Amino acid sequence: MNAEMINPSAAGSAGRPSTPPSDAVIRLDRVHKIYRTGSVEVHALHGISLDVHRGEFVSVMGPSGSGKSTMMNIVGCLDHPTRGQYYLDGMDVSTFSRNDLADVRNGRIGFVFQAFNLIPRTTVLENVELPLLYAGIPTTERMRRVREALAAVGIPEKERSLPNQLSGGQQQRVAIARSLVNEPSIILADEPTGNLDSRTSVEVMEIFQRLNREQRMTILIVTHEPDIAQFSGRIIQFKDGRIHRDQVVESPQDARVVLENMPVVEEDIDDDLGHS
């Protein structure tokens, strides 16, 4: 793998000061997560420290039970650390209430899921618009943001379509557009190519690379696929609740170039969703 180890002092260490640096959009400082079931304790995270700077594109990898999903839940403000601090945009959100965390999620984090999580009986436009409705954004501004997001992911002509009229790749583009409309600080993508064929997966990575390059969007993706991780600029590998390896990818794959060398296959609504 064409990568080099990050200096531990840059990636984060247990002895560093607790004041978050101004350019770190994500900072985990000696974070532990312990789940308790009766008298049984499961230590899912063991004091991890991590900085992700604004404009980074990071892949998170590791086997099941390694702690990567627990870490992403904390970063996504879906869970609290048991001990330690989590700073998002310089705010210590570690002790926020559930309502406050919900406000942070809605305003600062865009989520993309493997299963797309689109509402079946609503149009593409309505699916992308939904976070803005929750946020109370006026109609004119909602429509502007929705159409800009759909243009950014390359499907402005699909705004009146229903999800079941779209291919898997198109549905994931809708999900990415939905993650953009609240103008988040970060995008968290959980196995975003897991349900897609090879070419469509690279097309999705091209969108992420373009958002990262043109809008300086901070992006974290969880993936089990080493070839997908090579499209990012940094790979963090988890093992046994700890960061096992933290590497800068010296020469990330350029998705546009990869696509130019792949055969063009006409998208089929069933085939790239894995249906027979």
C-alpha positions as CSV (number, residue, x, y, z in Angstrom):
1,M,0.0,0.0,0.0
2,N,1.4,3.4,-1.0
3,A,1.2,5.0,2.4
4,E,3.4,6.3,5.2
5,M,2.8,6.3,9.0
6,I,1.6,9.5,10.6
7,N,3.8,10.9,13.3
8,P,2.1,9.9,16.6
9,S,2.4,13.5,17.8
10,A,0.3,14.6,14.8
11,A,-2.2,11.8,15.1
12,G,-2.7,12.3,18.8
13,S,-1.2,11.0,22.0
14,A,-2.4,10.5,25.6
15,G,-0.1,13.2,26.9
16,R,-1.1,16.2,24.7
17,P,-2.9,19.3,26.0
18,S,-6.7,19.3,26.0
19,T,-7.2,22.5,24.0
20,P,-8.4,21.6,20.5
21,P,-6.4,23.0,17.6
22,S,-8.3,25.5,15.4
23,D,-8.0,23.5,12.2
24,A,-9.1,20.1,13.7
25,V,-12.8,19.7,12.8
26,I,-12.8,16.3,14.8
27,R,-10.7,15.7,17.8
28,L,-10.9,12.7,20.1
29,D,-8.9,13.0,23.3
30,R,-8.3,9.8,25.3
31,V,-11.7,8.5,24.5
32,H,-13.0,5.3,26.2
33,K,-16.3,3.5,25.5
34,I,-17.5,0.8,27.9
35,Y,-20.8,-1.0,27.4
36,R,-22.3,-2.7,30.5
37,T,-24.7,-5.5,30.5
38,G,-25.5,-6.6,34.0
39,S,-22.1,-7.4,35.6
40,V,-20.4,-7.7,32.2
41,E,-18.3,-4.9,30.8
42,V,-17.2,-4.6,27.2
43,H,-14.4,-2.1,26.6
44,A,-15.1,-1.1,23.0
45,L,-12.6,1.8,22.9
46,H,-9.4,2.0,24.9
47,G,-8.4,5.7,25.3
48,I,-8.1,6.6,21.6
49,S,-6.8,10.0,20.6
50,L,-7.3,11.3,17.0
51,D,-7.3,14.5,15.1
52,V,-9.0,15.0,11.7
53,H,-8.3,18.3,10.1
54,R,-10.6,20.4,8.0
55,G,-10.5,19.2,4.4
56,E,-9.2,15.7,5.1
57,F,-10.6,12.6,3.4
58,V,-10.2,9.6,5.7
59,S,-11.0,5.9,5.4
60,V,-11.6,3.9,8.6
61,M,-11.0,0.2,8.4
62,G,-10.9,-2.8,10.8
63,P,-12.6,-6.2,11.4
64,S,-15.9,-6.6,13.2
65,G,-15.6,-5.7,16.8
66,S,-12.5,-3.6,16.3
67,G,-14.1,-0.4,17.6
68,K,-14.4,1.5,14.3
69,S,-18.3,1.6,14.4
70,T,-18.2,2.7,18.1
71,M,-15.8,5.5,17.2
72,M,-18.0,6.6,14.2
73,N,-21.1,6.6,16.5
74,I,-19.3,9.0,18.9
75,V,-18.0,11.1,16.0
76,G,-21.6,11.2,14.6
77,C,-23.0,12.4,17.9
78,L,-25.1,9.2,18.2
79,D,-23.3,8.2,21.4
80,H,-21.3,9.6,24.3
81,P,-17.8,8.5,25.3
82,T,-17.6,6.9,28.7
83,R,-14.4,8.9,29.4
84,G,-12.5,11.4,27.4
85,Q,-13.5,14.4,25.3
86,Y,-14.8,14.7,21.8
87,Y,-14.4,18.1,20.1
88,L,-16.4,18.9,17.0
89,D,-15.6,22.3,15.4
90,G,-13.9,23.2,18.6
91,M,-16.9,22.4,20.8
92,D,-16.6,19.8,23.5
93,V,-19.8,17.8,22.8
94,S,-18.8,14.9,25.1
95,T,-21.4,16.0,27.7
96,F,-24.1,17.4,25.5
97,S,-27.7,16.3,26.2
98,R,-29.5,14.1,23.7
99,N,-31.4,17.1,22.4
100,D,-28.2,19.1,22.0
101,L,-26.6,16.2,20.2
102,A,-29.6,16.0,17.9
103,D,-29.1,19.7,17.0
104,V,-25.4,19.1,16.3
105,R,-26.2,16.1,14.1
106,N,-28.8,18.1,12.1
107,G,-26.7,21.1,11.6
108,R,-23.1,19.9,11.4
109,I,-23.0,16.3,10.2
110,G,-24.1,14.7,7.0
111,F,-24.7,10.9,7.0
112,V,-24.5,8.5,4.1
113,F,-25.5,4.8,4.6
114,Q,-24.9,1.6,2.8
115,A,-28.6,0.9,2.5
116,F,-29.3,4.5,1.2
117,N,-32.2,5.0,3.7
118,L,-34.4,6.8,1.3
119,I,-38.2,7.1,1.9
120,P,-39.8,4.9,-0.7
121,R,-43.0,6.9,-1.5
122,T,-41.4,10.3,-1.7
123,T,-39.6,11.9,-4.7
124,V,-35.9,12.5,-4.9
125,L,-36.5,16.2,-4.3
126,E,-38.5,15.5,-1.1
127,N,-36.0,13.0,0.2
128,V,-33.2,15.5,-0.2
129,E,-35.3,18.3,1.2
130,L,-36.2,16.4,4.4
131,P,-33.3,17.6,6.6
132,L,-34.1,21.2,5.7
133,L,-37.7,20.8,6.7
134,Y,-36.6,19.6,10.1
135,A,-34.3,22.6,10.3
136,G,-37.1,25.1,9.5
137,I,-35.4,26.5,6.4
138,P,-37.7,28.7,4.2
139,T,-39.1,27.2,1.0
140,T,-37.1,29.3,-1.5
141,E,-33.8,28.5,0.3
142,R,-34.8,24.8,0.6
143,M,-35.3,24.5,-3.2
144,R,-32.0,26.3,-3.9
145,R,-30.0,24.0,-1.7
146,V,-31.8,20.8,-2.9
147,R,-31.2,21.6,-6.6
148,E,-27.6,22.6,-6.0
149,A,-27.0,19.3,-4.1
150,L,-28.6,17.3,-6.9
151,A,-26.5,19.1,-9.5
152,A,-23.3,18.4,-7.4
153,V,-24.0,14.7,-7.5
154,G,-24.9,14.7,-11.2
155,I,-28.6,13.9,-11.1
156,P,-30.5,17.2,-11.4
157,E,-33.0,15.6,-13.8
158,K,-34.1,13.0,-11.3
159,E,-35.8,15.3,-8.8
160,R,-39.3,14.1,-9.6
161,S,-38.4,10.4,-9.6
162,L,-39.2,7.9,-6.9
163,P,-36.4,5.8,-5.3
164,N,-37.7,2.6,-6.9
165,Q,-37.3,4.2,-10.3
166,L,-33.5,4.7,-9.7
167,S,-30.5,2.4,-9.9
168,G,-28.5,1.7,-6.8
169,G,-25.8,4.2,-7.9
170,Q,-28.4,6.9,-8.4
171,Q,-30.0,6.2,-5.0
172,Q,-26.6,6.6,-3.4
173,R,-26.2,9.9,-5.2
174,V,-29.5,11.0,-3.7
175,A,-28.3,10.0,-0.3
176,I,-25.1,12.0,-0.8
177,A,-27.1,15.0,-1.9
178,R,-29.3,14.7,1.2
179,S,-26.1,14.7,3.3
180,L,-25.0,18.0,1.8
181,V,-28.1,20.2,2.1
182,N,-27.5,21.4,5.6
183,E,-24.0,22.5,4.7
184,P,-22.3,20.2,7.2
185,S,-18.9,20.4,8.7
186,I,-18.3,16.7,8.0
187,I,-19.7,13.8,6.0
188,L,-19.8,10.4,7.7
189,A,-20.3,7.5,5.2
190,D,-20.8,4.0,6.5
191,E,-19.9,1.4,3.8
192,P,-21.2,3.7,1.0
193,T,-20.2,1.4,-1.8
194,G,-21.2,-1.9,0.0
195,N,-24.3,-2.5,-2.1
196,L,-22.8,-1.3,-5.4
197,D,-21.0,-2.9,-8.4
198,S,-17.4,-2.0,-9.1
199,R,-17.9,0.9,-11.6
200,T,-20.7,2.5,-9.6
201,S,-18.5,2.3,-6.5
202,V,-15.8,4.3,-8.2
203,E,-18.4,6.8,-9.4
204,V,-19.5,7.3,-5.8
205,M,-15.8,7.8,-4.8
206,E,-15.4,10.3,-7.6
207,I,-18.2,12.3,-6.1
208,F,-16.6,12.2,-2.6
209,Q,-13.2,13.2,-4.1
210,R,-14.7,16.1,-6.0
211,L,-16.6,17.4,-2.9
212,N,-13.4,17.1,-0.9
213,R,-11.3,18.8,-3.5
214,E,-13.7,21.6,-4.7
215,Q,-15.5,22.3,-1.4
216,R,-12.8,21.2,1.0
217,M,-15.4,18.9,2.6
218,T,-14.2,16.8,5.5
219,I,-15.1,13.2,4.8
220,L,-14.8,10.0,6.9
221,I,-15.9,6.7,5.3
222,V,-16.0,3.2,6.9
223,T,-15.1,0.5,4.4
224,H,-14.0,-3.1,4.4
225,E,-12.6,-2.7,0.8
226,P,-8.8,-1.8,0.6
227,D,-9.2,-0.6,-3.0
228,I,-11.9,1.8,-1.9
229,A,-9.7,3.1,0.9
230,Q,-7.0,4.0,-1.6
231,F,-9.2,6.8,-3.0
232,S,-8.8,8.6,0.3
233,G,-5.9,10.6,1.6
234,R,-5.5,8.8,4.9
235,I,-6.3,5.3,6.3
236,I,-7.0,4.6,10.0
237,Q,-7.1,0.9,10.9
238,F,-8.8,-0.2,14.2
239,K,-8.0,-3.4,16.1
240,D,-9.2,-4.4,19.6
241,G,-10.6,-1.0,20.4
242,R,-7.4,0.8,19.6
243,I,-5.9,2.6,16.5
244,H,-3.7,-0.1,15.1
245,R,-2.3,1.9,12.2
246,D,-2.7,5.5,10.9
247,Q,-1.3,6.1,7.5
248,V,-1.2,8.9,4.9
249,V,-1.8,7.7,1.4
250,E,1.0,9.3,-0.6
251,S,-0.7,8.9,-4.0
252,P,-4.4,8.3,-3.7
253,Q,-6.2,6.7,-6.6
254,D,-7.9,9.4,-8.8
255,A,-11.4,8.1,-9.4
256,R,-11.8,10.1,-12.6
257,V,-8.8,8.4,-14.1
258,V,-9.9,5.0,-12.9
259,L,-13.3,5.5,-14.5
260,E,-11.7,6.5,-17.8
261,N,-10.1,3.0,-17.9
262,M,-13.2,1.0,-16.9
263,P,-15.8,-0.3,-19.3
264,V,-18.9,1.7,-19.4
265,V,-21.9,-0.4,-18.4
266,E,-25.4,1.0,-18.8
267,E,-26.9,1.2,-15.3
268,D,-29.7,-1.2,-14.6
269,I,-32.2,-0.5,-11.8
270,D,-31.9,-4.1,-10.6
271,D,-28.4,-5.2,-11.5
272,D,-26.3,-2.8,-9.5
273,L,-28.5,-3.5,-6.5
274,G,-27.5,-7.1,-6.7
275,H,-31.0,-8.3,-7.6
276,S,-31.6,-11.3,-9.8
